């Protein structure tokens, strides 16, 4: 089970064993506002453990654990290319710790991976702290319905998400590329190239050197072997600048489509440093299978590193699209 850590805070997917704790957090979070709701609306806002379990079958639900105890929760429903957010709550004793924002980060990461275009939610005009959080996160009010929940007034807030795209790297992008490679968080896992090596890759017909971007650049990718007669294409490099927002997973999905649909690969493969657990988990989640390990094949300042070789075949890619 994947867990996102932030000091003493953890975000993970909820399970059926969490339903009573989630119901408790929801009740404690909203009870101070109970007098502003109609009885029916308050009951819908603080669902029972059974109703919470039903929601888990309708879409992902996450919990925030602080010191091992559930202190926050949120759930979503995927609606075509949009993500509907509901049931977001933070225990009053844990407010001011950044839990709400971390839950929203987790939702946006999910939405980016699913290539969604918008997040939206409904809230009541008296939940001022929540409204402030949503506005600081980029949500804006609109005139969409519904206008009430069992007689309690509502309004909708939404946030547009820029689509993730890949485009050809240009010479003007190389300062960005080089800075990414030499950054403290990346240089342990990437062997930096010189500017001239990148320029050679830009001119090589066997290589695709690509920038991943939304409204701004979020990373870059290098594919090699486009002219390979064996139709074996290598994901030679992927580096993401905005980490923890789902761009890595979403970029991997884009390059899979590019390799198999545009370049007609039979095999799409990569190698990753054995200690780079974060990247390995991304590739495994994307369907890459471990072929083997090149033991201690890279000499470094501190010794030798091993490489894990992973790949995906066309039939595996096509089966994943049909699932």
C-alpha positions in Angstrom: 0.0 0.0 0.0 1.5 3.3 -1.0 2.0 5.9 1.7 3.0 9.5 1.3 5.0 10.8 4.3 5.4 14.4 5.6 7.2 14.6 9.0 4.7 12.9 11.3 2.0 12.9 8.6 1.1 10.0 6.3 -1.4 9.9 3.5 -2.7 6.5 2.4 -5.7 4.9 0.8 -8.5 4.0 3.2 -9.6 0.5 3.8 -12.8 -1.0 5.2 -11.1 -1.2 8.6 -10.9 2.6 8.7 -14.6 3.3 8.3 -15.4 3.9 12.0 -12.4 6.2 12.5 -13.4 8.1 9.3 -17.0 8.5 10.5 -15.6 9.9 13.8 -13.4 12.4 12.1 -16.2 13.6 9.8 -18.6 14.0 12.8 -16.0 15.9 15.0 -15.0 18.1 12.0 -18.6 19.2 11.2 -20.4 19.1 14.6 -19.6 22.7 15.5 -21.6 23.7 12.4 -24.5 21.4 13.0 -26.9 24.2 13.8 -26.3 25.7 10.3 -27.5 22.5 8.6 -30.9 21.0 8.2 -31.0 17.6 10.0 -31.1 15.8 6.6 -28.2 17.8 5.3 -26.1 17.1 8.4 -26.8 13.4 8.2 -25.6 13.4 4.5 -22.5 15.3 5.5 -21.5 12.9 8.3 -22.2 9.5 6.8 -22.2 6.2 8.8 -19.4 3.7 8.6 -21.6 1.6 6.2 -22.2 4.5 3.9 -18.5 5.3 4.0 -17.7 1.8 2.9 -20.2 2.2 0.0 -18.3 5.4 -1.0 -15.1 3.4 -1.2 -16.7 1.3 -3.9 -17.4 4.5 -5.9 -13.9 6.0 -6.0 -10.7 6.3 -4.0 -10.8 7.5 -0.4 -7.7 8.6 1.5 -6.9 9.1 5.2 -4.3 11.3 6.8 -2.5 9.7 9.7 -0.9 11.9 12.3 1.2 10.0 14.8 -0.4 6.8 13.6 -4.0 8.0 14.2 -6.5 9.0 11.5 -6.8 12.8 11.6 -8.2 13.6 8.2 -10.0 12.1 5.2 -11.3 12.8 1.7 -12.8 10.9 -1.1 -13.3 11.4 -4.8 -15.4 10.2 -7.7 -14.0 10.1 -11.2 -16.6 11.6 -13.7 -15.3 11.4 -17.2 -12.4 13.9 -17.3 -13.3 15.5 -14.0 -12.7 14.6 -10.3 -15.5 15.3 -7.8 -14.2 15.8 -4.3 -16.4 15.0 -1.3 -16.2 14.2 2.4 -13.1 16.2 3.2 -12.5 16.7 6.9 -9.7 17.3 9.4 -10.0 16.5 13.1 -10.2 19.8 15.0 -7.3 18.8 17.2 -5.1 18.4 14.1 -5.9 21.6 12.3 -3.2 24.0 11.3 -0.8 21.1 10.4 -1.1 21.2 6.6 -3.3 18.1 6.5 -6.0 19.7 4.2 -3.4 20.8 1.7 -1.6 17.4 1.7 -5.0 15.7 1.0 -5.6 18.1 -1.9 -2.1 17.4 -3.2 -3.0 13.7 -3.2 -6.2 14.3 -5.1 -4.4 16.5 -7.7 -1.8 13.8 -8.1 -4.5 11.3 -8.8 -6.2 13.6 -11.3 -3.0 14.3 -13.2 -2.3 10.6 -13.5 -5.9 10.1 -14.8 -5.4 13.0 -17.2 -8.4 14.8 -15.8 -9.1 18.4 -16.7 -10.8 19.7 -13.6 -11.4 19.3 -9.9 -14.7 20.4 -8.4 -16.6 20.2 -5.1 -19.6 21.7 -3.4 -19.4 23.5 0.0 -21.6 25.6 2.2 -21.1 29.4 2.7 -20.5 29.0 6.4 -17.5 26.7 6.2 -15.1 29.7 6.0 -11.8 28.0 6.9 -12.4 25.3 4.2 -13.4 27.9 1.6 -10.2 29.8 2.4 -8.1 26.6 1.9 -9.8 25.9 -1.4 -9.3 29.4 -2.7 -5.6 29.4 -1.7 -5.2 26.1 -3.5 -6.6 27.6 -6.7 -10.3 26.8 -6.6 -12.8 29.4 -7.7 -16.5 29.7 -7.2 -18.9 29.2 -10.1 -22.6 29.2 -10.8 -23.0 25.5 -11.3 -25.4 23.6 -9.1 -26.6 22.2 -6.9 -27.7 25.3 -4.9 -28.7 23.4 -1.8 -28.4 20.1 0.1 -31.7 19.2 1.7 -32.4 22.9 2.3 -28.9 23.9 3.3 -27.3 26.3 0.8 -24.4 25.1 -1.3 -22.2 26.5 -4.0 -19.7 24.9 -6.3 -15.9 25.5 -6.5 -13.6 24.2 -9.3 -10.0 24.2 -10.3 -8.9 23.7 -13.9 -5.9 21.4 -14.5 -3.6 22.1 -17.5 -3.2 19.0 -19.7 0.2 17.3 -19.6 1.9 17.2 -23.0 5.2 16.2 -24.5 6.9 18.4 -27.0 10.3 18.4 -28.8 13.1 19.8 -26.6 14.7 22.9 -28.1 18.2 24.4 -27.5 16.6 27.1 -25.4 15.3 24.4 -23.0 18.8 23.0 -22.2 19.5 25.4 -19.3 16.4 23.9 -17.7 17.4 20.3 -18.5 21.0 20.8 -17.2 19.7 22.4 -14.0 17.4 19.4 -13.4 20.2 16.9 -13.9 22.5 18.7 -11.5 20.0 19.4 -8.8 20.6 17.9 -5.4 17.6 15.6 -5.5 18.3 14.2 -9.0 22.1 13.9 -9.4 22.2 10.8 -7.2 20.0 8.9 -9.7 21.0 10.6 -13.1 24.4 10.6 -14.7 24.5 14.2 -16.0 25.3 14.9 -19.6 27.1 17.9 -21.0 25.3 20.5 -23.1 26.9 19.1 -26.2 25.7 15.6 -25.4 22.1 16.9 -25.2 22.6 18.8 -28.4 23.8 15.6 -30.1 20.7 13.9 -28.9 18.5 16.7 -30.2 20.0 16.1 -33.7 19.9 12.3 -33.6 17.0 10.7 -35.6 17.3 7.6 -33.4 16.5 9.7 -30.2 13.4 11.6 -29.0 14.4 14.4 -26.6 11.1 15.7 -25.1 9.9 18.3 -22.6 7.0 17.4 -20.4 4.9 20.4 -19.7 1.5 21.8 -18.6 1.4 25.6 -18.6 5.0 25.3 -17.4 7.8 22.7 -17.8 7.6 19.9 -15.3 10.4 17.6 -16.6 12.0 16.0 -19.6 12.2 12.6 -21.3 14.7 10.9 -23.6 13.8 7.9 -25.7 16.3 6.0 -27.8 16.2 3.2 -30.3 13.5 4.7 -32.5 15.2 3.2 -35.6 16.0 -0.2 -33.9 15.1 -3.0 -36.4 14.1 -5.1 -33.4 11.5 -2.5 -32.4 13.0 -2.3 -28.9 12.8 1.3 -27.6 14.6 2.5 -24.5 13.3 4.9 -22.0 16.7 6.3 -21.5 15.9 9.1 -19.1 13.0 10.8 -17.3 13.5 13.6 -14.8 10.6 15.4 -13.2 11.0 18.8 -11.5 7.7 19.1 -9.8 7.7 15.9 -7.6 4.9 14.5 -5.6 2.2 15.9 -7.9 1.6 12.9 -10.1 3.6 14.2 -13.1 6.1 11.3 -13.0 3.4 8.7 -13.3 1.5 10.7 -15.9 4.6 11.3 -18.0 5.3 7.5 -18.0 1.8 6.9 -19.3 2.4 9.4 -22.1 5.7 7.9 -23.2 4.2 4.4 -23.1 1.6 5.6 -25.6 4.3 7.3 -27.7 6.5 4.2 -27.8 3.8 1.7 -28.7 1.4 3.8 -30.8 3.6 6.4 -32.5 6.9 4.5 -32.8 5.4 1.0 -33.0 7.6 -0.6 -30.4 7.4 -4.3 -29.7 9.4 -3.9 -26.4 9.8 -0.8 -24.3 12.5 -1.0 -21.7 14.6 0.9 -19.2 17.1 0.6 -16.5 17.0 2.2 -13.1 19.4 2.4 -10.2 18.6 -0.4 -7.7 18.4 2.1 -4.8 16.0 4.4 -6.6 12.9 2.9 -4.9 10.7 5.8 -5.8 11.3 5.4 -9.5 11.0 1.7 -9.4 7.6 1.8 -7.7 6.4 4.2 -10.5 7.5 1.9 -13.2 6.0 -1.2 -11.5 2.7 0.6 -11.1 2.9 1.5 -14.8 3.2 -2.2 -15.7 6.9 -2.6 -16.3 8.3 -6.1 -15.4 11.7 -6.7 -13.9 13.9 -8.6 -16.4 17.0 -8.8 -14.2 19.8 -6.9 -12.6 23.1 -5.7 -13.8 25.1 -6.0 -10.6 27.5 -3.2 -9.6 27.9 -2.1 -13.2 28.3 1.6 -12.5 31.3 3.1 -10.7 30.5 6.0 -8.5 32.4 8.2 -6.0 31.2 6.0 -3.1 31.6 2.6 -4.8 29.5 0.7 -7.4 25.8 0.8 -8.2 23.6 -1.9 -9.7 21.0 -1.4 -12.4 17.6 -3.0 -12.5 16.4 -3.7 -16.1 12.6 -3.5 -16.6 10.5 -3.8 -19.7 7.0 -4.0 -21.2 5.9 -5.9 -24.3 3.3 -4.7 -26.8 0.8 -7.4 -25.8 1.2 -6.3 -22.2 0.6 -2.7 -23.1 -2.5 -3.6 -25.1 -3.9 -5.8 -22.4 -3.5 -2.9 -19.9 -5.5 -0.6 -22.1 -8.3 -3.2 -22.4 -8.5 -3.7 -18.6 
